[in-house]
Amino acid sequence: MGGVGKTALALEAAHRARAKGWFPGGTLFVDLRGYDENPVTADQAVLALLDALGVQGTDLPTTAARQYDVYREGLASRARTLLILDNASDPAQFRELLPGTDHHRVLITSRDRQDALPIRLVDLETLDPAESVALLTRALLDADERDERPRLEPGTLRQLASLCGHLPLALQIAAAMLRRRRHRGIASLVAEIEKAGDPTHVLDNGSPAVDLYGRSLVLRPVLVTSYRRLSPEQARLLRLLAVAPGEDTSTEAVAALMDLDEETALRALEDLAAAHLVTATQESAGHAVVLRWRLHDLLRAFGAGVVAEDVALREEGEAARERVLEFYYGWADAADDRLRWLPGMPEPEHFARRGQALAWLDGERAALVAAVSWAKEGRHTDTAVRLSLCLAEYLHWRRFFDDLITVSQVSQEAAHRVGDRLGEAMAWHNLGAALQSVGRAEEAIDAHTRARDLFQAAKDRPDEAMAWNNLGLALRRSGRAGEAIDAHSRARDLSQAIKDRPGEAVAWHNLGAALNESGRAEEAIDAHTRARDLFQAAKDRPSEAMAWNDLGVSLEELGRPQEAIDAYRRALDVHHEFEDWYRAAQTLTNLAAAHEATDRPAEARTHYLRAADAFTRANAPSEAAQARTRAAQQPE
């Protein structure tokens, strides 16, 4: 892309080659200015090359055809020469300038892939973070070795490099600005860029400067010229990608953005990639490979700015966001159906297996979470709130609790603003579950209490029972087991009254855990047994496994270790069947402790190590480390 350092690399390579004596015939350089308003034509360039070869005055042929002949004749009789054709935008600019012999070498720089010609292509990417920081540091210390800012503000320097998108041109401009403001910290420039939102506005309003080759250090014109060269359809694609959620976008989602079929969208993306304005990456999704497309951060900011400055383009962007939001909601809803599916329920349409649904959600997670943030905007509130509710089961299953807190807070505030009380209640419910999972029990109690009150006001008794259940869990987590027993009993009684057997099963299960924690193990065993039987009747095997696990805990509490071990094994089989690695790890930990208590250290060590592996697969590294420590503590 523009500003990535093509010319700098070509010139550095030429200087090193010349120093090694590779090109005794010398080096010829022509700037074809392919992205200016008036690019240099091949006919103009050949005149400059002839002049460099010493063909001047009366020796210069008068016709273009003869000028090319003389140019090639001159090269044919010359020792090996390196020809650099810089900034070519079209093969017509350089095709006639190629020497026509393999005796010489040619370097061509361009923002566009010249796929039509059989020439070797070397794609340049932006720098990695460490290289970006090194470039900024060197640029400052080369100017003043006493400049302490890189040493004193290392974190801020990394932040500046990230805001520059690790693009060499942007980094050089930032370095020039810091040299000018030598008495201000790096943080001053970072704050200015963050306030502006678009780095190009700040970087191009700095002090005018030129690089080592005399070219102006300006960023926005580079982006503008690339954008203006696009066809109308390609320009539209770039603008819409700039307003898409997340850092990268799947081909399917791009098709929804553009309101095109997938094949047409793919061809447009490939054209944009050939102009180095979008980057393609391949990502595995189960057994399939998914193409994802990413705009450079500076291009994204530029494209968003283009959209914001034009009323018609803003409407185009909002319509595109509406389409892609509906696309994400439809697929997320289908994936959620598969994750919640139990035997006996109608088969979900889009995902044949649970693993497929999880793979799709994994690939789109960042974009889905970003799309929910659009709930803050009135036009997209309803769909974004519905999308957030579809993500709760997945985010909790994968233990992405920070994301679950984010989407739940956004949807709660949005639903409240538009008067969607049931949507708000479900958002409070999901928020409470996420807060409880990260140990913020008091906040979870408040969230579940708000959910319960909203469900009560709406006379939604099944969901009110669910809220009582979750309130009980949060109360138990905060050490208030007696209040938890009361809450779970309320949930059980409500579920029984409306003949909600699955809800009753959940209430018995949670009540059993609270009773066990209160030292009432006999009653807990009865509660867990009732829960297990109800889950079995409903063919809810994942929940049945949880009941077996907690039944094992109560049996162990009463000094019945072998029965507890048998219960744990029943639970573990189902957890493995559903690839519920976190609950499998918890059950393995219980199994290990049971073997440890019965003086079987070898079995205990084995189960702790298996638990560590399962915790790792469940994205729970701290629990995995604890399990490995417990394994190491077992006597030989």
Summary of the structure (lengths in Angstrom):
residues: 636
radius of gyration: 32.6
end to end distance: 60.9
largest distance: 111.7
contacts: 2152
relative contact order: 0.04
helix: 68%
strand: 5%
